[in-house]
Amino acid sequence: MAIDFDGTLVEHRYPKIGEEVPFATDTLKMLIKDGHRLILWTVREGELLQDAVEWCRVRGVEFYAVNRDYPEEEAAHQGFSRKVKADLFIDDRNLGGLPDWGDIYRMVRDKLTYEALLEKEHSPQPSSKRGLWRFFNNK
């Protein structure tokens, strides 16, 4: 799973590091605990990249790889496509924007599209009321 930094984990303030997007690092820690390999995939390089990695590390998020497909890769994106090999991309530039991190976690955990998540959240829930109370509750 590839994760962008600016605008996704933190508010856009590049080259500075903005405020954390609510629940971003908590969600990443849950995804790591669930067994997902996270790749930080960002335009940041050099010292700016190291600042972002350290910002995440201080908050308890350690990435599987940073700006490369796997940690042992000798040089990140030299002489080949910068396109990372990931099954899922979390980026603020998604068509439709960035869902909140709670929705992102539910989509990953339950393998839902955003559309399916919205349908699930807006479908009528069965009533736990019985008998006559169910009749009045459904009116």
C-alpha positions in Angstrom: 0.0 0.0 0.0 1.5 3.3 -1.1 0.8 6.4 1.0 1.5 10.0 0.0 2.7 12.5 2.7 1.8 16.2 1.9 -2.0 16.6 1.8 -2.6 13.0 2.9 -0.8 12.5 6.3 -0.3 16.2 6.9 -1.9 19.4 5.6 -0.2 20.9 2.6 2.6 23.3 3.7 5.4 22.0 1.5 8.3 22.3 2.0 7.3 22.7 5.7 5.4 19.9 7.4 1.8 20.9 8.0 -0.4 19.8 10.9 -1.4 16.1 10.9 -4.6 15.2 9.1 -6.9 13.9 11.9 -6.3 10.2 12.7 -3.8 9.7 9.9 -1.0 8.2 11.9 -3.4 6.2 14.2 -4.9 4.6 11.1 -1.5 3.8 9.6 -0.5 2.1 12.9 -3.7 0.0 12.8 -3.0 -0.9 9.2 0.5 -2.0 10.1 -0.8 -4.0 13.0 -3.3 -5.7 10.6 -0.3 -6.9 8.5 -0.2 -4.3 5.7 3.2 -3.2 4.3 3.2 0.5 3.9 5.4 2.4 1.4 5.8 6.2 1.8 5.6 7.5 -1.7 6.2 11.2 -1.9 7.7 13.9 -4.1 10.0 14.7 -1.1 13.7 13.9 -1.5 16.9 14.5 0.5 16.5 16.3 3.8 12.8 17.1 3.2 12.2 13.4 2.8 14.2 12.5 5.9 12.2 15.1 7.9 8.9 13.4 6.7 10.2 10.0 7.6 11.3 11.2 11.1 8.0 13.0 11.6 6.2 9.6 11.0 8.7 7.6 13.1 8.3 9.9 16.1 4.5 9.2 15.9 5.1 5.4 15.8 4.8 4.8 12.0 7.6 2.8 10.4 7.3 2.3 6.7 8.2 -1.0 4.9 10.0 1.2 2.3 10.4 4.9 1.4 10.2 6.1 -2.2 11.0 2.6 -3.4 9.2 -0.7 -3.9 11.1 -2.6 -1.2 13.7 -1.7 1.4 16.6 -3.6 -0.3 16.2 -1.8 -3.6 19.6 -0.1 -4.2 18.5 3.2 -5.6 15.0 4.6 -5.7 13.6 5.3 -9.2 16.9 5.6 -11.1 16.6 4.7 -14.8 13.1 3.2 -14.5 9.6 4.2 -13.8 8.8 6.0 -10.6 5.5 4.1 -10.5 5.6 2.1 -7.3 4.3 -1.4 -7.3 1.4 -1.3 -4.8 -2.0 -2.8 -4.6 -3.6 0.4 -3.1 -2.7 4.1 -3.2 -3.8 6.6 -0.6 -3.3 10.1 -1.9 -5.1 13.4 -1.6 -5.2 13.6 -5.4 -7.7 10.8 -5.6 -10.6 11.4 -7.9 -13.2 12.6 -5.4 -10.6 13.7 -2.9 -9.3 12.0 0.3 -11.9 10.3 2.4 -11.5 10.7 6.2 -9.1 8.2 7.8 -11.8 6.3 9.5 -13.4 5.6 6.1 -10.0 4.7 4.7 -9.5 2.1 7.4 -13.0 0.5 6.9 -12.4 0.4 3.1 -9.1 -1.4 3.5 -10.2 -3.7 6.3 -13.5 -4.7 4.7 -12.2 -4.5 1.1 -14.8 -2.0 0.1 -14.9 0.6 -2.6 -15.9 4.1 -1.5 -19.2 3.6 -3.2 -19.8 0.4 -1.3 -18.9 2.0 2.0 -21.4 4.8 1.4 -24.1 2.3 0.5 -23.3 0.3 3.6 -23.5 3.4 5.9 -26.8 4.6 4.4 -28.6 1.3 4.2 -31.4 0.9 6.7 -30.4 -1.0 9.8 -32.7 -3.9 11.0 -34.6 -2.9 14.1 -34.0 -4.8 17.3 -37.5 -4.0 18.4 -40.0 -6.8 18.4 -43.7 -7.1 18.0 -45.8 -3.9 18.2 -42.7 -1.7 18.8 -41.3 -2.7 15.4 -44.6 -1.6 13.8 -44.3 1.9 15.3 -40.6 2.2 14.7 -41.0 1.6 10.9 -43.7 4.3 10.4 
